[in-house]
């Protein structure tokens, strides 16, 4: 599976299920901007989509993935996304077509899976918080809801 069909289907799912508008913003001249952004109620969520084939099946039939594996292919783009994440919600949506699962993870959390300097080992991720069956809509909705609560909480404090 290619990245473009995944991005398109995820965008369609978001617009139908969550509402708002998803706008594709990536092209060859964006210098590392995320693939798309979702706008709803004045709040923007940036989404960088990736396709990854590598996963590990543990002896207990638990699936393990290394989200950093898809990021390390373009560190420059990750750095741009990380700088945007200081002011807005930015997530990586990594789809694993072989197992039909997705990992939707905020950039801040993704940094925890980056190897330490001098190490070649990349940490694994498992569990349902970020890795689930499907294209990632359920995880994305949860992250968007948390971000919306954070933004509205900050706004209510500034007006009181």
Backbone as JSON, one array per atom type, in Angstrom:
{
  "sequence": "XXXXXXXXXXXXXXXXXXXXXXXXXXXXXXXXXXXXXXXXXXXXXXXXXXXXXXXXXXXXXXXXXXXXXXXXXXXXXXXXXXXXXXXXXXXXXXXXXXXXXXXXXXXXXXXXXXXXXXXXXXXXXXXXXXXXXXXXXXXXXXXXXXXXXXXXXXXXXXXX",
  "N": [[0.85, -1.18, 0.0], [0.46, 2.23, -0.72], [1.4, 5.51, 0.52], [-0.28, 7.71, -0.21], [-2.98, 6.67, -0.86], [-3.67, 5.74, 1.71], [-3.56, 8.1, 3.24], [-5.6, 9.54, 1.97], [-7.89, 7.89, 2.46], [-7.95, 7.92, 5.27], [-8.32, 10.65, 5.7], [-10.87, 11.01, 4.57], [-12.37, 9.38, 6.32], [-12.04, 10.83, 8.71], [-13.33, 13.29, 8.11], [-15.96, 12.39, 7.75], [-16.6, 11.03, 10.18], [-15.6, 12.61, 12.37], [-15.91, 15.24, 11.6], [-15.5, 18.62, 10.41], [-12.76, 19.78, 8.35], [-10.34, 18.28, 6.27], [-7.28, 19.13, 5.01], [-5.0, 18.71, 2.45], [-1.64, 19.35, 2.66], [0.88, 18.81, 1.84], [3.6, 18.79, -0.43], [6.25, 18.66, -2.81], [7.64, 20.99, -2.24], [7.32, 21.84, 0.37], [9.12, 21.59, 2.39], [9.25, 19.74, 4.56], [6.81, 19.91, 5.94], [3.9, 18.53, 7.6], [1.73, 15.96, 6.15], [-1.04, 16.58, 6.02], [-3.71, 18.67, 7.35], [-6.15, 18.95, 9.89], [-9.03, 20.75, 10.37], [-11.19, 22.03, 12.78], [-13.6, 23.71, 14.55], [-11.89, 25.89, 14.9], [-9.53, 24.78, 15.73], [-6.49, 23.23, 14.95], [-5.17, 20.19, 13.8], [-2.29, 18.63, 12.92], [-1.31, 16.13, 10.62], [0.9, 13.61, 9.93], [1.43, 11.11, 7.69], [2.47, 7.73, 7.39], [3.66, 4.68, 5.91], [4.42, 1.49, 7.01], [6.14, -1.56, 7.01], [7.36, -3.28, 8.8], [7.11, -5.27, 11.67], [6.9, -7.04, 14.81], [6.09, -10.19, 16.07], [5.4, -11.27, 19.18], [6.2, -13.99, 21.48], [3.98, -14.34, 22.97], [1.93, -13.77, 21.27], [1.56, -11.07, 20.98], [1.65, -8.02, 19.24], [4.38, -6.1, 18.24], [5.76, -2.96, 17.46], [8.03, -0.63, 15.91], [7.87, 2.54, 16.03], [9.66, 4.57, 15.43], [11.15, 3.7, 13.31], [9.88, 4.32, 10.88], [10.1, 7.04, 10.96], [12.81, 7.68, 10.97], [13.62, 7.69, 8.36], [13.29, 10.18, 7.32], [14.51, 12.5, 8.91], [14.66, 15.25, 8.91], [12.07, 16.08, 8.28], [10.74, 15.16, 10.56], [11.89, 16.85, 12.48], [10.85, 19.32, 11.69], [8.12, 18.83, 12.1], [8.22, 18.44, 14.85], [8.92, 21.0, 15.72], [6.64, 22.42, 14.98], [4.87, 21.17, 16.67], [5.22, 22.4, 19.09], [3.43, 24.39, 19.19], [1.01, 23.48, 18.29], [-1.14, 20.61, 17.78], [0.42, 17.75, 16.65], [0.51, 14.76, 14.94], [1.78, 11.5, 14.17], [0.64, 9.2, 11.9], [0.91, 5.98, 11.46], [0.66, 3.38, 9.32], [0.3, -0.14, 9.19], [0.09, -2.24, 6.8], [0.19, -5.06, 6.4], [-0.62, -6.27, 8.78], [-2.88, -4.89, 9.18], [-3.13, -2.75, 11.0], [-2.77, 0.29, 12.89], [-0.64, 2.88, 14.08], [-1.11, 5.62, 15.85], [0.3, 8.45, 16.95], [1.27, 11.08, 19.09], [3.72, 13.62, 18.36], [5.33, 14.33, 20.54], [5.25, 12.06, 22.16], [6.23, 10.19, 20.43], [8.92, 10.82, 20.35], [9.97, 9.45, 22.5], [10.56, 6.98, 21.51], [12.77, 7.18, 20.04], [16.07, 6.22, 19.34], [18.66, 6.38, 21.79], [21.51, 8.59, 21.78], [24.33, 7.1, 20.28], [23.34, 4.55, 20.54], [22.03, 1.69, 18.88], [19.72, 0.36, 19.12], [16.24, 0.39, 18.73], [13.45, 1.3, 20.58], [10.52, -0.69, 21.25], [6.96, -0.63, 20.64], [3.89, -1.54, 22.01], [0.52, -2.44, 22.7], [-2.71, -0.99, 23.34], [-3.11, 1.77, 23.48], [-1.89, 3.43, 21.55], [-1.54, 1.76, 19.34], [-3.59, 0.02, 17.25], [-6.12, -2.06, 15.67], [-7.23, -1.29, 12.36], [-7.49, 1.89, 10.57], [-6.69, 3.97, 12.19], [-8.42, 5.86, 13.13], [-9.82, 5.81, 15.61], [-7.81, 6.2, 17.58], [-6.86, 8.67, 16.73], [-9.12, 10.31, 17.12], [-9.28, 10.26, 19.93], [-6.87, 11.54, 20.64], [-7.31, 14.05, 19.45], [-9.53, 14.9, 20.94], [-8.37, 15.11, 23.5], [-6.54, 17.17, 23.0], [-8.3, 19.21, 22.26], [-9.66, 19.57, 24.69], [-7.52, 20.53, 26.21], [-6.88, 22.93, 24.85], [-9.34, 24.36, 25.08], [-9.46, 24.49, 27.84], [-7.25, 26.14, 28.43], [-8.1, 28.46, 27.14], [-10.39, 29.14, 28.63], [-9.28, 29.77, 31.07], [-7.84, 32.04, 30.42], [-9.82, 33.88, 29.97], [-11.07, 34.22, 32.37]],
  "CA": [[0.0, 0.0, 0.0], [1.19, 3.5, -0.79], [1.01, 6.52, 1.5], [-1.36, 8.57, -0.7], [-4.32, 6.1, -0.62], [-3.93, 5.7, 3.15], [-3.86, 9.48, 3.65], [-6.91, 9.88, 1.43], [-8.96, 7.18, 3.17], [-8.0, 8.43, 6.64], [-8.93, 11.99, 5.62], [-12.31, 10.82, 4.35], [-12.93, 8.87, 7.58], [-12.05, 11.93, 9.68], [-14.38, 14.25, 7.74], [-17.28, 11.77, 7.97], [-16.84, 10.65, 11.58], [-15.28, 13.67, 13.31], [-16.39, 16.52, 11.08], [-14.43, 19.54, 10.04], [-12.19, 19.67, 7.01], [-8.95, 17.85, 6.17], [-6.65, 19.78, 3.86], [-3.68, 18.17, 2.12], [-0.72, 20.49, 2.57], [2.24, 18.41, 1.48], [4.09, 18.63, -1.78], [7.72, 18.62, -2.79], [8.26, 22.26, -1.85], [6.91, 22.25, 1.71], [10.27, 21.52, 3.29], [9.04, 18.94, 5.75], [5.52, 20.06, 6.61], [3.11, 17.3, 7.64], [0.94, 15.67, 4.96], [-2.35, 17.24, 6.0], [-4.16, 19.26, 8.61], [-7.58, 18.85, 10.15], [-9.57, 21.98, 10.99], [-12.52, 21.91, 13.38], [-13.84, 24.66, 15.64], [-10.74, 26.77, 15.07], [-8.38, 24.03, 16.24], [-5.82, 22.51, 13.88], [-4.37, 19.01, 14.11], [-1.46, 18.25, 11.77], [-1.18, 14.67, 10.53], [1.91, 13.08, 9.02], [1.13, 9.69, 7.49], [3.56, 6.85, 6.96], [3.38, 3.26, 5.75], [5.54, 0.7, 7.53], [5.93, -3.0, 6.84], [8.05, -4.05, 9.84], [6.53, -5.49, 12.98], [7.37, -8.27, 15.44], [5.07, -10.93, 16.81], [6.01, -11.87, 20.35], [5.82, -15.37, 21.79], [2.64, -14.29, 23.57], [1.06, -13.29, 20.19], [1.41, -9.61, 21.04], [2.33, -7.37, 18.13], [5.28, -5.03, 18.62], [6.22, -2.14, 16.34], [9.02, 0.38, 16.22], [7.4, 3.71, 15.29], [10.75, 5.43, 14.99], [11.66, 3.15, 12.06], [9.33, 5.08, 9.75], [10.51, 8.44, 11.11], [14.24, 7.86, 10.72], [13.84, 7.84, 6.93], [13.33, 11.61, 7.01], [14.67, 13.19, 10.19], [14.37, 16.68, 8.69], [10.62, 16.26, 8.39], [10.4, 14.99, 11.97], [12.29, 18.06, 13.19], [9.86, 20.36, 11.36], [6.9, 18.46, 12.82], [8.48, 18.67, 16.28], [8.86, 22.44, 16.0], [5.22, 22.8, 14.88], [4.18, 20.6, 17.83], [5.33, 23.3, 20.24], [2.33, 25.36, 19.12], [-0.19, 22.84, 17.79], [-1.13, 19.16, 17.9], [0.98, 17.07, 15.49], [0.56, 13.31, 15.14], [2.21, 10.6, 13.11], [-0.27, 8.08, 11.69], [1.73, 4.97, 10.79], [-0.19, 2.23, 8.99], [0.97, -1.4, 8.95], [-0.91, -2.92, 5.96], [0.23, -6.52, 6.51], [-1.41, -6.67, 9.95], [-4.07, -4.02, 9.18], [-3.12, -1.99, 12.25], [-2.16, 1.61, 12.78], [-0.09, 3.51, 15.27], [-1.29, 7.08, 15.79], [1.08, 8.84, 18.11], [1.72, 12.47, 19.08], [5.16, 13.8, 18.16], [6.0, 14.35, 21.83], [5.37, 10.68, 22.63], [7.09, 9.52, 19.45], [10.32, 11.09, 20.71], [10.4, 8.43, 23.46], [10.95, 5.78, 20.79], [13.99, 7.5, 19.31], [17.23, 5.63, 20.02], [19.56, 7.3, 22.48], [22.76, 8.77, 21.04], [25.29, 6.02, 20.43], [22.66, 3.26, 20.57], [21.39, 1.29, 17.62], [18.46, -0.28, 19.47], [15.04, 1.22, 18.72], [12.43, 0.74, 21.47], [9.28, -1.22, 20.67], [5.67, -0.18, 21.16], [2.76, -2.47, 21.91], [-0.57, -1.97, 23.55], [-3.84, -0.4, 22.63], [-3.25, 3.22, 23.55], [-1.5, 4.02, 20.28], [-1.52, 0.75, 18.29], [-4.87, -0.69, 17.19], [-6.63, -2.5, 14.36], [-7.89, -0.24, 11.59], [-6.69, 2.96, 9.97], [-6.2, 4.91, 13.19], [-9.41, 6.88, 13.45], [-10.17, 5.84, 17.03], [-6.72, 6.83, 18.31], [-6.82, 10.07, 16.33], [-10.22, 11.0, 17.81], [-8.91, 10.43, 21.34], [-5.83, 12.57, 20.72], [-7.96, 15.33, 19.13], [-10.35, 15.26, 22.09], [-7.47, 15.57, 24.56], [-6.02, 18.46, 22.59], [-9.4, 20.17, 22.33], [-9.84, 19.86, 26.11], [-6.39, 21.35, 26.63], [-7.03, 24.27, 24.27], [-10.48, 25.03, 25.7], [-9.08, 24.78, 29.23], [-6.37, 27.33, 28.42], [-8.89, 29.63, 26.76], [-11.28, 29.52, 29.72], [-8.46, 30.4, 32.11], [-7.41, 33.37, 29.99], [-10.96, 34.78, 30.0], [-11.64, 34.37, 33.72]],
  "C": [[0.89, 1.24, 0.0], [0.62, 4.47, 0.23], [-0.22, 7.33, 1.06], [-2.75, 7.95, -0.51], [-4.67, 6.03, 0.86], [-4.32, 7.09, 3.65], [-5.25, 9.87, 3.21], [-8.04, 9.18, 2.19], [-9.07, 7.64, 4.62], [-8.66, 9.81, 6.66], [-10.44, 11.9, 5.45], [-12.99, 10.35, 5.63], [-13.05, 9.98, 8.61], [-13.19, 12.89, 9.37], [-15.77, 13.69, 8.0], [-17.56, 11.58, 9.45], [-16.62, 11.78, 12.58], [-15.91, 14.99, 12.9], [-15.21, 17.41, 10.73], [-13.94, 19.28, 8.64], [-10.73, 19.24, 7.11], [-8.39, 18.43, 4.89], [-5.26, 19.17, 3.67], [-2.74, 19.35, 1.94], [0.66, 20.09, 2.09], [2.43, 18.4, -0.03], [5.6, 18.71, -1.71], [8.37, 19.91, -2.3], [7.94, 22.7, -0.42], [8.01, 22.15, 2.75], [9.97, 20.83, 4.62], [7.73, 19.14, 6.48], [4.77, 18.73, 6.63], [2.23, 17.17, 6.39], [-0.35, 16.47, 4.9], [-2.65, 17.87, 7.35], [-5.67, 19.15, 8.68], [-8.01, 20.1, 10.9], [-10.97, 21.71, 11.51], [-12.6, 22.87, 14.55], [-12.63, 25.55, 15.92], [-9.5, 26.09, 15.61], [-7.81, 23.18, 15.11], [-5.06, 21.32, 14.47], [-3.61, 18.65, 12.84], [-1.23, 16.75, 11.8], [-0.11, 14.33, 9.49], [1.67, 11.59, 8.89], [2.33, 8.95, 6.94], [3.01, 5.44, 6.78], [4.62, 2.51, 6.21], [5.19, -0.78, 7.42], [6.44, -3.81, 8.03], [7.27, -4.08, 11.15], [7.09, -6.8, 13.53], [6.21, -8.9, 16.2], [5.76, -11.65, 17.95], [5.53, -13.29, 20.59], [4.43, -15.46, 22.41], [1.6, -13.77, 22.59], [0.73, -11.81, 20.29], [2.22, -9.01, 19.91], [3.12, -6.18, 18.67], [5.72, -4.28, 17.37], [7.27, -1.16, 16.85], [8.65, 1.65, 15.44], [8.53, 4.58, 14.76], [11.32, 4.96, 13.65], [11.14, 3.94, 10.85], [9.75, 6.55, 9.78], [11.95, 8.64, 10.66], [14.57, 8.0, 9.24], [13.91, 9.3, 6.51], [13.34, 12.41, 8.32], [14.34, 14.67, 10.05], [12.88, 16.95, 8.85], [10.17, 16.11, 9.84], [10.74, 16.26, 12.75], [11.33, 19.22, 12.92], [8.56, 20.08, 12.12], [7.05, 18.73, 14.32], [8.41, 20.15, 16.62], [7.42, 22.96, 15.89], [4.47, 22.33, 16.13], [4.32, 21.44, 19.09], [4.13, 24.24, 20.32], [1.01, 24.74, 18.68], [-0.06, 21.33, 17.99], [-0.63, 18.56, 16.58], [1.07, 15.59, 15.82], [1.15, 12.63, 13.92], [1.19, 9.47, 13.07], [0.49, 7.07, 10.84], [0.86, 3.73, 10.58], [0.67, 1.02, 8.65], [0.01, -2.28, 8.14], [-0.93, -4.44, 6.1], [-0.65, -7.0, 7.66], [-2.67, -5.83, 10.11], [-4.24, -3.28, 10.52], [-2.48, -0.64, 12.0], [-1.67, 2.06, 14.15], [-0.27, 5.02, 15.06], [-0.73, 7.62, 17.08], [1.48, 10.31, 18.01], [3.24, 12.56, 18.97], [5.9, 13.76, 19.49], [6.22, 12.93, 22.36], [6.3, 9.89, 21.71], [8.57, 9.68, 19.79], [10.85, 10.06, 21.71], [10.91, 7.16, 22.79], [12.17, 6.01, 19.9], [15.17, 6.88, 20.06], [18.08, 6.71, 20.68], [20.84, 7.45, 21.67], [23.76, 7.64, 21.34], [24.66, 4.64, 20.49], [22.07, 2.95, 19.21], [20.03, 0.65, 17.87], [17.31, 0.73, 19.45], [13.99, 0.56, 19.62], [11.18, 0.3, 20.7], [8.07, -0.61, 21.36], [4.69, -1.32, 21.0], [1.65, -1.9, 22.78], [-1.56, -1.14, 22.76], [-3.94, 1.11, 22.69], [-2.94, 3.88, 22.21], [-1.57, 3.05, 19.11], [-2.8, -0.06, 18.33], [-5.18, -1.15, 15.77], [-7.3, -1.31, 13.67], [-6.92, 0.83, 11.12], [-6.23, 4.02, 10.96], [-7.2, 5.97, 13.6], [-9.72, 6.95, 14.94], [-9.07, 6.51, 17.86], [-6.67, 8.33, 18.0], [-7.92, 10.87, 17.03], [-9.88, 11.24, 19.27], [-7.86, 11.53, 21.51], [-6.43, 13.95, 20.44], [-8.81, 15.81, 20.3], [-9.5, 15.77, 23.24], [-6.93, 16.96, 24.24], [-7.09, 19.54, 22.69], [-9.67, 20.56, 23.78], [-8.74, 20.76, 26.64], [-6.55, 22.78, 26.13], [-8.19, 25.02, 24.93], [-10.2, 25.36, 27.15], [-8.2, 26.01, 29.33], [-7.15, 28.58, 28.08], [-9.79, 30.08, 27.9], [-10.51, 30.19, 30.85], [-8.06, 31.82, 31.72], [-8.58, 34.37, 29.99], [-11.53, 34.98, 31.39], [-10.85, 35.3, 34.58]]
}
